[in-house]
Amino acid sequence: MTYFVGIDPASESLMASVFTTPDHPLIGPRKFTNDPEGIAALRDWLSEENVPEDQVLVCVENTGVYSETLCYELHRLGLDLVLLDPHAVWKAFDEEPKTDALDSQRIAGYGYRYQDRLELWTPNEVVVERVQTLLTTREQLVEQKTAAQNARQSLRHKPVQTPAANETLEETIAHLADQIEALEQAIRDLIDEHPRMAQMVAIVTSAPGARLLLGAHMLVLTNGFTEEPQYRKLAAYLGICPNAHQSGKRKKTPTSRGYGPSMIRKLLHLAARSVRTHTDRFRAYFHRKRAEGKPKLLVFNNIANKLLRILCGMIKNKQPYIEDYQSIHPKRLQAGTRS
């Protein structure tokens, strides 16, 4: 690629800049509306600036739903594009001031600097998109339910009680609980309509601590199990991969970065707590590491990593969980045969 188009999308507008090489000035920034007409105008602008589409890589900062429509439209127009983690872009330019115009330039520059690491964006299957929407909606309702429960708890401690407020919160909590259950059933029904995906979700949920929601999230992360999950990249993306902190003689306890998709990270943590209680091997591991002085949260994070590695292996091999499975390296197997 010769031209890198950086786009910072917002709800109603998007800012675009074009980067070629450090020796050439940027084109832009230029503001467009974040709709089909604005995206068509962006394409016309590139043509006016003599930017050939077959030499363009569009780099879009991931801003959730605001970047989603943009990506689908750009893909429909036949442009190559990548979706960038905003934290990665911010980290690369963390000492710079922040404006939409500067952000679009940095996004373009980031695409140039890391072009060998970027993967082209492609649309999800329709069922994957629907499952993802259901999961996101469910999480929003869970947050509302938690807020209502906290408010109810606070009211119960007030010296002057207000029955109408208490009753309203109780009804709200019950209604949200019903809606959450309905969404979970919709996720089950949607997955069951697609036998191949249903089979893979069944494989995922055969692992200890894994339930429907974790299976659904793995479905989304692998684009309907069409992409083979790579454990290390996935752990880093989810924010559960412990990072070492060492400089000279100074060394800190490894910690995970603490950001990434929060829903599946929370599910993996809950699964880790479950297997600590109900699975012998993980319970023994937990107590052994605690006896070594490891912090509790670090050990849970380690267990979450182990579970994720297991899930990736099960998806790769299309095999359900085997309780006493032992991985044997081919060289060790050959050595055992010779002896």
C-alpha positions as CSV (number, residue, x, y, z in Angstrom):
1,M,0.0,0.0,0.0
2,T,1.1,3.6,-0.8
3,Y,-1.6,5.7,0.8
4,F,-3.0,5.3,4.3
5,V,-6.3,7.0,5.0
6,G,-6.9,7.7,8.7
7,I,-10.5,8.1,9.8
8,D,-11.7,9.2,13.3
9,P,-15.5,8.5,13.2
10,A,-18.0,10.1,15.5
11,S,-21.8,9.9,15.7
12,E,-22.6,12.4,13.0
13,S,-19.2,13.1,11.4
14,L,-15.8,11.7,10.5
15,M,-12.4,13.3,10.1
16,A,-10.1,11.9,7.4
17,S,-6.4,12.4,6.6
18,V,-4.2,10.7,4.0
19,F,-0.6,9.7,4.8
20,T,1.9,8.5,2.3
21,T,5.5,8.4,3.8
22,P,7.3,10.5,6.4
23,D,8.9,12.5,3.5
24,H,5.6,13.6,2.1
25,P,3.1,15.9,3.7
26,L,-0.3,14.7,4.8
27,I,-3.4,15.4,2.7
28,G,-6.2,16.8,4.9
29,P,-7.6,16.6,7.5
30,R,-11.0,16.9,5.9
31,K,-14.4,16.5,7.6
32,F,-17.3,14.5,6.2
33,T,-20.7,13.4,7.5
34,N,-20.9,9.9,8.9
35,D,-23.5,8.6,6.5
36,P,-23.5,7.1,3.0
37,E,-23.5,10.5,1.4
38,G,-20.5,11.6,3.4
39,I,-18.7,8.4,2.7
40,A,-19.3,8.9,-1.0
41,A,-18.0,12.4,-0.7
42,L,-14.9,11.0,1.0
43,R,-14.3,8.7,-1.9
44,D,-14.7,11.6,-4.4
45,W,-12.2,13.7,-2.3
46,L,-9.6,10.9,-2.6
47,S,-10.2,10.8,-6.4
48,E,-9.8,14.6,-6.6
49,E,-6.5,14.3,-4.7
50,N,-5.3,11.7,-7.2
51,V,-5.2,8.9,-4.6
52,P,-5.7,5.6,-6.5
53,E,-8.1,3.2,-4.7
54,D,-6.0,0.1,-5.5
55,Q,-3.2,1.6,-3.5
56,V,-5.2,2.7,-0.5
57,L,-5.6,1.2,3.0
58,V,-8.3,2.9,5.1
59,C,-7.5,2.8,8.8
60,V,-10.6,3.3,11.0
61,E,-10.4,3.9,14.7
62,N,-12.9,1.5,16.5
63,T,-15.5,3.7,18.1
64,G,-18.2,1.0,18.3
65,V,-21.4,1.5,16.4
66,Y,-20.1,4.8,14.9
67,S,-17.3,3.0,13.1
68,E,-19.4,-0.1,12.3
69,T,-21.6,1.5,9.6
70,L,-18.6,3.2,8.1
71,C,-16.7,-0.1,7.8
72,Y,-19.7,-1.8,6.1
73,E,-20.0,1.0,3.6
74,L,-16.3,1.2,2.8
75,H,-16.2,-2.5,2.3
76,R,-19.3,-2.3,0.0
77,L,-17.4,0.3,-2.1
78,G,-14.5,-2.2,-2.5
79,L,-11.9,-0.4,-0.3
80,D,-9.4,-2.3,1.8
81,L,-9.7,-1.3,5.4
82,V,-8.5,-2.2,8.9
83,L,-10.2,-1.5,12.3
84,L,-7.8,-0.1,14.9
85,D,-7.8,-0.4,18.7
86,P,-8.1,3.2,19.9
87,H,-5.9,2.4,22.9
88,A,-3.1,1.2,20.7
89,V,-3.2,4.4,18.6
90,W,-3.3,6.5,21.7
91,K,-0.4,4.7,23.2
92,A,1.7,5.2,20.1
93,F,1.1,9.0,20.3
94,D,0.4,9.4,24.1
95,E,2.5,12.6,24.4
96,E,0.5,14.5,21.8
97,P,-2.5,16.9,22.2
98,K,-5.8,15.4,21.2
99,T,-8.3,16.7,18.6
100,D,-10.3,15.0,15.9
101,A,-8.1,16.4,13.2
102,L,-4.8,15.3,14.9
103,D,-6.4,11.9,15.7
104,S,-7.1,11.2,12.0
105,Q,-3.5,12.1,11.1
106,R,-2.2,9.8,13.9
107,I,-4.5,7.0,12.7
108,A,-3.1,7.3,9.2
109,G,0.4,7.4,10.5
110,Y,-0.2,4.4,12.7
111,G,-1.4,2.4,9.7
112,Y,1.9,3.3,7.9
113,R,4.1,2.4,10.8
114,Y,2.4,-0.9,11.6
115,Q,1.1,-2.0,8.2
116,D,2.8,-5.4,8.5
117,R,0.8,-6.2,11.6
118,L,-2.6,-5.2,10.5
119,E,-5.4,-7.5,9.3
120,L,-8.0,-6.5,6.8
121,W,-11.5,-6.0,8.1
122,T,-14.3,-8.2,6.7
123,P,-18.0,-8.2,7.6
124,N,-19.2,-10.8,10.1
125,E,-21.8,-13.3,9.1
126,V,-25.4,-12.1,9.7
127,V,-25.9,-14.6,12.6
128,V,-22.6,-13.5,14.2
129,E,-23.7,-9.9,14.0
130,R,-27.1,-10.7,15.6
131,V,-25.5,-12.7,18.4
132,Q,-23.1,-9.8,19.1
133,T,-26.1,-7.4,19.2
134,L,-28.0,-9.6,21.6
135,L,-24.9,-10.0,23.9
136,T,-24.4,-6.2,23.9
137,T,-28.0,-5.5,24.6
138,R,-28.0,-8.1,27.4
139,E,-25.0,-6.5,29.0
140,Q,-26.7,-3.1,28.9
141,L,-29.7,-4.5,30.7
142,V,-27.5,-6.2,33.3
143,E,-25.9,-2.8,34.1
144,Q,-29.3,-1.2,34.5
145,K,-30.4,-4.1,36.7
146,T,-27.3,-3.7,38.9
147,A,-27.9,0.1,39.2
148,A,-31.5,-0.5,40.2
149,Q,-30.4,-3.1,42.8
150,N,-27.9,-0.7,44.3
151,A,-30.5,2.0,44.4
152,R,-32.9,-0.4,46.2
153,Q,-30.3,-1.3,48.7
154,S,-29.6,2.3,49.5
155,L,-33.3,3.1,50.0
156,R,-33.6,0.2,52.4
157,H,-31.1,1.9,54.7
158,K,-32.9,5.2,54.8
159,P,-34.5,6.1,58.1
160,V,-37.6,7.4,56.3
161,Q,-39.0,4.7,54.0
162,T,-40.9,5.6,50.8
163,P,-43.0,2.5,49.7
164,A,-43.7,3.9,46.2
165,A,-40.0,4.2,45.4
166,N,-39.3,0.8,46.8
167,E,-42.1,-0.8,44.9
168,T,-41.0,0.9,41.6
169,L,-37.5,-0.4,42.0
170,E,-38.7,-3.9,42.7
171,E,-40.8,-3.9,39.6
172,T,-38.0,-2.5,37.5
173,I,-35.6,-5.2,38.7
174,A,-38.1,-8.0,38.0
175,H,-38.8,-6.6,34.6
176,L,-35.1,-6.3,33.7
177,A,-34.5,-9.9,34.9
178,D,-37.3,-11.1,32.6
179,Q,-35.9,-9.2,29.7
180,I,-32.4,-10.6,30.3
181,E,-33.7,-14.1,30.4
182,A,-35.6,-13.5,27.2
183,L,-32.4,-12.3,25.5
184,E,-30.5,-15.3,26.6
185,Q,-33.2,-17.5,25.2
186,A,-33.0,-15.6,21.9
187,I,-29.3,-16.2,21.8
188,R,-29.9,-20.0,22.4
189,D,-32.6,-20.0,19.7
190,L,-30.4,-18.2,17.2
191,I,-27.4,-20.5,17.7
192,D,-29.7,-23.6,17.5
193,E,-30.9,-22.5,14.1
194,H,-27.3,-23.0,12.7
195,P,-26.2,-26.6,13.4
196,R,-22.5,-26.1,12.8
197,M,-22.3,-23.2,15.2
198,A,-24.5,-25.0,17.7
199,Q,-22.1,-27.9,17.6
200,M,-19.1,-25.7,18.2
201,V,-20.9,-23.9,21.1
202,A,-21.7,-27.3,22.6
203,I,-17.9,-28.1,22.3
204,V,-17.0,-24.9,24.0
205,T,-19.5,-25.3,26.8
206,S,-18.2,-28.8,27.6
207,A,-15.2,-27.1,29.2
208,P,-15.3,-26.6,33.0
209,G,-16.8,-23.2,33.9
210,A,-18.0,-22.5,30.4
211,R,-21.6,-21.7,29.8
212,L,-23.8,-20.4,27.0
213,L,-22.7,-16.7,27.2
214,L,-19.0,-17.6,27.1
215,G,-19.7,-19.9,24.1
216,A,-21.6,-17.1,22.4
217,H,-18.7,-14.7,22.9
218,M,-16.2,-17.2,21.5
219,L,-18.6,-17.6,18.5
220,V,-18.4,-13.8,17.9
221,L,-14.6,-13.6,18.4
222,T,-14.0,-16.3,15.8
223,N,-16.6,-15.0,13.4
224,G,-18.9,-17.9,13.7
225,F,-15.9,-20.4,14.3
226,T,-14.6,-19.7,10.8
227,E,-11.4,-18.2,12.1
228,E,-8.9,-20.3,14.2
229,P,-8.3,-18.5,17.5
230,Q,-4.7,-17.8,18.4
231,Y,-4.4,-17.9,22.2
232,R,-1.6,-15.4,22.7
233,K,-3.2,-12.8,20.4
234,L,-6.6,-13.4,21.9
235,A,-5.4,-13.1,25.5
236,A,-3.6,-9.8,24.7
237,Y,-6.7,-8.5,23.0
238,L,-9.0,-9.4,25.9
239,G,-6.6,-7.8,28.4
240,I,-5.9,-10.9,30.5
241,C,-2.4,-11.6,29.4
242,P,0.0,-10.8,32.3
243,N,2.7,-8.3,31.3
244,A,6.1,-8.3,32.9
245,H,7.4,-5.2,34.6
246,Q,11.2,-5.2,34.9
247,S,13.9,-2.6,34.5
248,G,17.4,-3.4,35.7
249,K,17.1,-4.7,39.2
250,R,13.6,-3.3,39.6
251,K,10.9,-5.9,39.1
252,K,7.2,-5.7,39.8
253,T,4.5,-8.4,39.9
254,P,3.2,-9.1,36.4
255,T,-0.3,-7.7,35.8
256,S,-2.8,-7.7,33.0
257,R,-3.5,-4.5,31.2
258,G,-7.1,-4.3,32.5
259,Y,-8.8,-3.2,29.3
260,G,-10.3,-4.9,26.2
261,P,-13.8,-6.3,25.8
262,S,-15.1,-6.3,29.3
263,M,-18.0,-8.8,28.9
264,I,-15.9,-11.8,28.0
265,R,-13.2,-10.8,30.4
266,K,-15.7,-10.8,33.2
267,L,-17.1,-14.2,32.0
268,L,-13.6,-15.7,32.0
269,H,-13.0,-14.4,35.5
270,L,-16.3,-15.9,36.7
271,A,-15.4,-19.2,35.1
272,A,-12.1,-19.1,36.9
273,R,-13.8,-18.7,40.2
274,S,-16.2,-21.5,39.4
275,V,-13.4,-24.0,38.5
276,R,-11.4,-23.0,41.6
277,T,-14.4,-24.3,43.6
278,H,-15.6,-27.2,41.5
279,T,-12.6,-28.6,39.6
280,D,-9.9,-30.5,41.5
281,R,-6.9,-29.5,39.2
282,F,-7.8,-25.9,39.3
283,R,-8.5,-25.9,43.0
284,A,-5.2,-27.5,43.7
285,Y,-3.4,-25.0,41.4
286,F,-5.1,-22.1,43.2
287,H,-4.1,-23.2,46.7
288,R,-0.6,-24.0,45.6
289,K,-0.1,-20.5,44.1
290,R,-1.6,-18.8,47.1
291,A,0.7,-20.8,49.4
292,E,3.6,-19.4,47.3
293,G,2.4,-15.9,48.1
294,K,0.8,-15.1,44.8
295,P,-2.0,-12.4,44.9
296,K,-5.5,-13.9,44.7
297,L,-6.5,-11.8,41.6
298,L,-3.3,-12.8,39.8
299,V,-4.0,-16.4,40.4
300,F,-7.6,-16.0,39.1
301,N,-6.2,-14.2,36.1
302,N,-3.8,-17.1,35.5
303,I,-6.7,-19.6,35.6
304,A,-8.6,-17.4,33.2
305,N,-5.6,-17.7,30.8
306,K,-5.5,-21.4,31.2
307,L,-9.2,-21.7,30.5
308,L,-8.8,-19.5,27.4
309,R,-5.9,-21.7,26.1
310,I,-8.1,-24.8,26.6
311,L,-11.0,-23.2,24.7
312,C,-8.8,-22.2,21.8
313,G,-7.4,-25.8,21.6
314,M,-10.9,-27.3,21.7
315,I,-12.1,-24.9,18.9
316,K,-9.0,-25.6,16.8
317,N,-9.3,-29.4,17.1
318,K,-13.2,-29.4,17.1
319,Q,-13.1,-31.7,20.2
320,P,-15.0,-31.4,23.5
321,Y,-13.2,-31.1,26.8
322,I,-11.4,-34.3,28.1
323,E,-10.9,-34.3,31.8
324,D,-7.6,-36.2,32.0
325,Y,-6.2,-35.1,28.6
326,Q,-2.4,-34.8,28.5
327,S,-0.6,-33.0,25.7
328,I,2.4,-35.0,24.6
329,H,5.1,-33.4,22.4
330,P,6.0,-35.6,19.4
331,K,9.6,-35.6,20.3
332,R,8.8,-37.0,23.8
333,L,6.5,-39.5,22.3
334,Q,9.3,-40.7,19.9
335,A,11.8,-40.9,22.8
336,G,9.3,-43.0,24.8
337,T,8.9,-45.4,21.8
338,R,12.7,-45.8,21.4
339,S,13.2,-46.6,25.1
